[in-house]
Amino acid sequence: MKAYIFPGQGAQFTGMGLDLYEKSPLAQEYFEKANDILGFSITDIMFEGTAEQLKETKVTQPAIFLHSVILAKVLGDDFKPEMVAGHSLGELSALVANGVLSFEDGLTLVSKRALAMQKACEAAPSTMAAVLGLEDTIVEETCAEIDGVVVAANYNCPGQLVISGEIEAVEKACKVLTEKGAKRAILLPVGGAFHSPMMEPAREELAAAIEATEFSEPTCPVYQNVTASAVTSADEIKKNLMIQLTAPVKWTQSIQAMIADGGTEFIEVGPGKVLQGLMRKIDRSVTASGASFE
């Protein structure tokens, strides 16, 4: 079975999407529509902006979403997903790709998500750290023992788990995890503690926007971050998306479930090759490639 996977924050680069814009009138149409919806020229920043400009949350999330979704649109009949999943932000790209959300509603939610997350980051300073080379259970147990807020946030692949929470608690966890044998436990250059209780104000704000948005039945199953299992009910997809910001991204478990359910060919749709790299660490028995438009 053919599975399409969609990247999250961190995959952005200057010039992203320019080839699509130049080669496809349909892509141009969608990019210009995006500029109108967002109220600023995101294409100028995507195509010619600096790395710093692209790193702004209000830009990064819509930019990655647009690259992924517009690439899927221009692939036309070649884009026939039998299952989809997206890493964090990428879940919204996946939901447009499998017909749950319209392009317009998807982009509006992504923009609101980015702004709500930014606000939560500014309200309470927090951070994330990557822990390499330890069993998930050791990381989870250590986080539970630390005073303050620190939780497992992104299960990226075996031996790579990102933790998230209050700065002091995350720093303390890194120290303890290094003592317990982690190859590395390093703070990440992020604005806040995504996928942790620190995102509760953003979750509430986004949940209201999700509640007011129309969700359609999907054309194929989506393996959601929260459940790491196939979801085919629009109502259930909506409910899971509402809690995504404060829940961990079960990426390893999602990919393993997709493979168990028959996924053999995985195609990353969007900027970069981050998910293809993770695929090779999760299971080398399946193929992983990137979607391209010629």
N, C-alpha and C positions, 0 to 999 in steps of 0.2 A: 504493500500500500504506500501511496505517496503522501508524505507529511510535510507541511510547510511550517517553518518556525520563524518568529519575528523578534529581532533584537530590541533591547532596552537602552536606557541611558548609558552613555559612555562610548557608543559606537559612532558618534558624529565626527565629521572631518570637513575642512574647508573645501568647497567645490562639490559637496554631495548633491546629487540630483541634477547637476548641470547637463550631463550627457543625456538624461531623459528629456529635459526641457528642450534641448537642441534637436533631438532626433524625432520627438513625437508631439504632434499637434494636440493629441488627447492629454498628454502629460502637461503641456503648456496650459491647457484649459483648466485642469485641476489645480495647478500651482497658482494661477491667477485668482481662481475662486478662493483658494486658501488665504491669499493676501487680503481679499475683501472680508472674509470671515474673521480673521485675526485683527484687522484694523491697522496692520503695519506690513511692510514689505519683507516677509520672511525669506523670500527668494534672494533678495540682495545679500542678506547675511549668510544664507546657505551657500550661495555661489561665490561670493567675494569677501565675506566677512573674516575677521581674525578668529583664531582659536578661542580667545577670551570672550568675544561676542557670542560665539556658538555655545560656550559653556554656561551662559545665562539660562537658568531653568525655564524661563518663559519662552526661550528660543529652542533649547535643546530638545525638549520633549516633542513639541509640534514638528520640528525638523526631522527627527528620526521617524516619527509616525508618517509624515508626508512621503519621505523617501520610500518607505516600505509599502504603503498603500498604493501610491501612484505606480510604483514598479509592478505591483500585482495587477493593477488595472490595465497597464499597457501590454502585459503579457497576453491579455485577451483569452482566446480559446486554449492557449498552452497552460493557463493557470487552472488546474483542476484538482483542488485539494480533497483528499479523502479524510484528512484529520489535520487540525491546526493547533498551535500553542504559541504563546508569546511570553518573553521574559519581562515581568513587571509591566512597564509602559507598553511593551510589545503585545501584551494581551489585548489592548484596545485596537491595535493594528490587525490582529488576528480576527477580532470580532467584526471589523468592517470587511475583511477578506472573505469571511464565511457567511456574510449576509445578515448578521444580527443587528448591526448598526449601519446607518447611512454614512456616507463620507462626511457630510456636513455635521451630523450629530457626533460622530467619532472625533472629529477635529475639535469641536466645541468642548467636548468632555476632556480631551487631552489638554487643551488650553486651561480649562478650569482646574484640572488636576495639578498642573505645573504651578499655577499661581497659589493654590491652596497649600501645596507642599512648601513653596518658598516662604509663605507666611508662617507656617508652623516651624520652619527652620530658624527664622528670625526671632520668633517668640521664645524659643528655648534652645540654646546652643547644644548641639549633639553631634555625633559622628558615627562612622562605621569602620570596621577593620577586617582584613582578609586573614583567615587562619588556614595555613597550609600544612598538610601532612599529619593530620590527626583524625581519629574516628569521630563521626558526628556525635555519638553519645558522650564522649569525653568533653567535647565543646559545650554541648547542651548542659551537662551536669555542672561544669565549671561556671557557666553563666548563672545558673540557678543559685550557686553558692556566693556570688559576689553581691555586696551591698550596692543598692542603686539599680537603675534600669539598664540591663544589657541582655539581649536575646539573640538567638540564632535567626538570621534574617534571609539569607540567600543560600540555598543548597545548590551550588553551581555544578559540581561534579564530585565524585569520590575524592576525598582529601582536600577539597576546597570549599570552605564554609565561611560566609561573611557574617560577622556579628554586628549588632547595631544598638545604640542607646546613648545614655549620658556620657559625656567625654571622660569624666573620672572613672566611671565604672568600666567603660570599654578599655581604657588604658590599663586598669588593674587586671582585667581579664586577659589582656595580651601578655602581661608579665607572667601571670599564673600559667597560661597555656604554653608559653615558651618553656617554663620550668617543667611542664608535663611532657615535653618532647615535640612540640610543634616545630616544623622546619622554619616557618616564619609566622609572625603575627604582626601585621603592619597596618597602621592607620591609613585610610583611603582619603584622597583629596575630594571629599564630597561635602555638600552644604549642610547635611543633617542626617538624622537617624531614620532612614527609610525602612519600611516594613518592621516597625517596632511600635510600642505604645506611645512613643513620642509624637507619632503622626495622627493621634486621635482627633485633634482639631481639624486637620485636613480631611480625615476620613468622614467626619460629620458633614463638612461642607460639600464634599464630592458626592456623598450618599444622597443628599438632597437633589443634586443635579442629575444623578443617575436615575433616581426615582421619577423625575419629571421627563425622562427620555424614553422614547418608544423603542422597545427591543423586539425584533422579529425572531421567528424560529430559525435556527442555523441550517445551512445547507450540508454541513458535516460536523462531527463532534469537535468540541474545543476542550483541550485538556487544560483546565484552569490552575493557576498558581496555588490557589488555596486548597484545592481538593486533590490535585495530581491524578485526576481520573477523567474519563470521557463524560462531558456534560452536553446534553442535547435539548434541554428545556430552556426557553427564553427566560422564564421566571427564575429558574435556578441560577442561570448565568448572571442575571442581574443581581441576585442576592449575594453571590460569591464575589462579584466585582465590588460591591459596597464595602466588603471587609478586607479587600486586598491590601490596602495601604498600611494596615496595622498587623497583618498576618505575614508569615514567612513565604518566600518564593520557593516552592518545592520543585525546582527545575530538574534535578537529577531524577526524582521520583516520577515526574511527568514524562520525561523521555523514556524511562524504563517501562512505564505503563503503555506508552504508545507502541513501543517495540513488542511488548507482550500481546498487544491487541492487533498486531500484524503490520506495524510500520516498518518498512524496509529501506525506503529512499527518503532522506531528509534534505529539504532545500531551504536555505536561509534566505529570507526576502528582506532586503534593506541594506544599510551601510555596514561595511566591515565584515569580519569573519569570526567574531567572538564566539558565536554559538556553534560554528563548525569545529572550532578548537575544543569546546566543551564536549561536543558529540564524541570526538575521538577518545576523550578520557572516560566517557560514560560507557560506551560500547562500540568497539571497533568492527563488529560484525555487520553493521549497516553502513550504507554510503551516506556521506554528507557533502553537499556542494552549495554554491551560491547561485541564486537566480540572476540571469542577465538578460538584457534586452538589446537586440542588435537591429 
